Amino acid sequence: MANLSVETTKLDGVRLIQPHRFGDSRGFFSEVFNLATFHGAGFDDVFVQDNQSLSAHAGTLRGLHFQAPPRDQSKLVRCGRGSLWDVVVDFRLGSETFGQWFGAELSAANGKQMYVPSGFLHGFVTLEPQTEVLYKCSDYYVPDMEGTVAWDSLDIDWPLGGRTPILSDKDAAAPSFEDVASPFGALS
Ligand SMILES: Cc1cn([C@H]2C[C@H](O)[C@@H](COP(=O)(O)OP(=O)(O)O[C@H]3O[C@H](C)C(=O)[C@H](O)[C@H]3O)O2)c(=O)[nH]c1=O
């Protein structure tokens, strides 16, 4: 029976998931998602959309993004190729950790997955070229409900090595954290 291990973080609800890898002389096999195993580990999300993004260059930063209620999304993020530093920010009004962030390296090598609950901003910066990110979302994409927060408007310690990140026009124009009213209550 494939299994997984779950690691809690300093942000309530944000967890790192490590699916088991069955190694042999060919390489490995892993059930990277199994609904029964996922629910058995204490999660209750049902994901409806799988996303994939490929970033050609290291230092590509996507985020910080959210989708507002009632179309808010929880996400399960993993790296299929390369490596990235994944960041989540508590955006739940009234939360004791409101505005606090947590980051972790996800890579094709380590197989780690980041569980991003609804109510959190999400973003990542790639650590090597041709990095592929795969993630599940608990609701469909609704562009009109999407929001952005400037990647550099919090004290996030992005591993950029002093370089300016590669950004989309949308992310380059994102408002500062203090200028974005959170649509999430503490209990979302
Ligand atoms: C998110 C999304 C985008 N798109 C279209 C919209 C644009 O024409 C194109 C690129 O979208 P965007 O620039 O928003 O992609 P990213 O910058 O990678 O955004 C994502 O990256 C951060 C880290 C996230 O957590 C979000 O899931 C998501 O916002 O894909 C879709 O058709 N469906 C979708 O679900």
The ligand as a MOL file (V3000), in Angstrom:
LIG
                    3D

  0  0  0     0  0            999 V3000
M  V30 BEGIN CTAB
M  V30 COUNTS 35 37 0 0 0
M  V30 BEGIN ATOM
M  V30 1 C -3.8080 29.9310 -13.4380 0
M  V30 2 C -4.4160 29.6970 -14.7940 0
M  V30 3 C -4.0270 30.4230 -15.8970 0
M  V30 4 N -4.6120 30.1980 -17.1090 0
M  V30 5 C -4.1440 30.9700 -18.2680 0
M  V30 6 C -4.2510 32.4670 -18.0930 0
M  V30 7 C -3.0870 33.0060 -18.8660 0
M  V30 8 O -3.4530 33.2050 -20.2220 0
M  V30 9 C -2.0370 31.8990 -18.7920 0
M  V30 10 C -0.9480 32.1760 -17.7870 0
M  V30 11 O -1.5870 32.4850 -16.5680 0
M  V30 12 P -0.7460 33.1260 -15.3880 0
M  V30 13 O 0.2240 34.1180 -15.9350 0
M  V30 14 O -1.7050 33.5660 -14.3080 0
M  V30 15 O 0.0680 31.8400 -14.8560 0
M  V30 16 P 0.9910 31.8330 -13.5460 0
M  V30 17 O 1.7180 33.1300 -13.3740 0
M  V30 18 O 1.7840 30.5800 -13.6250 0
M  V30 19 O -0.0550 31.7420 -12.3450 0
M  V30 20 C -0.1460 30.6190 -11.4900 0
M  V30 21 O 0.9690 30.6420 -10.6610 0
M  V30 22 C 0.7810 30.8090 -9.2650 0
M  V30 23 C 2.0260 30.3560 -8.5620 0
M  V30 24 C -0.4100 30.1290 -8.7230 0
M  V30 25 O -0.4360 29.5880 -7.6140 0
M  V30 26 C -1.6340 30.1830 -9.5080 0
M  V30 27 O -2.2200 28.8920 -9.5590 0
M  V30 28 C -1.5320 30.6960 -10.8630 0
M  V30 29 O -1.9360 32.0330 -10.7500 0
M  V30 30 O -2.7520 30.7070 -18.4130 0
M  V30 31 C -5.6120 29.2660 -17.2830 0
M  V30 32 O -6.1570 29.0850 -18.4040 0
M  V30 33 N -6.0150 28.5360 -16.1910 0
M  V30 34 C -5.4600 28.7110 -14.9530 0
M  V30 35 O -5.8540 28.0070 -13.9950 0
M  V30 END ATOM
M  V30 BEGIN BOND
M  V30 1 1 1 2
M  V30 2 2 2 3
M  V30 3 1 2 34
M  V30 4 1 3 4
M  V30 5 1 4 5
M  V30 6 1 4 31
M  V30 7 1 5 6
M  V30 8 1 5 30
M  V30 9 1 6 7
M  V30 10 1 7 8
M  V30 11 1 7 9
M  V30 12 1 9 10
M  V30 13 1 9 30
M  V30 14 1 10 11
M  V30 15 1 11 12
M  V30 16 2 12 13
M  V30 17 1 12 14
M  V30 18 1 12 15
M  V30 19 1 15 16
M  V30 20 2 16 17
M  V30 21 1 16 18
M  V30 22 1 16 19
M  V30 23 1 19 20
M  V30 24 1 20 21
M  V30 25 1 20 28
M  V30 26 1 21 22
M  V30 27 1 22 23
M  V30 28 1 22 24
M  V30 29 2 24 25
M  V30 30 1 24 26
M  V30 31 1 26 27
M  V30 32 1 26 28
M  V30 33 1 28 29
M  V30 34 2 31 32
M  V30 35 1 31 33
M  V30 36 1 33 34
M  V30 37 2 34 35
M  V30 END BOND
M  V30 END CTAB
M  END
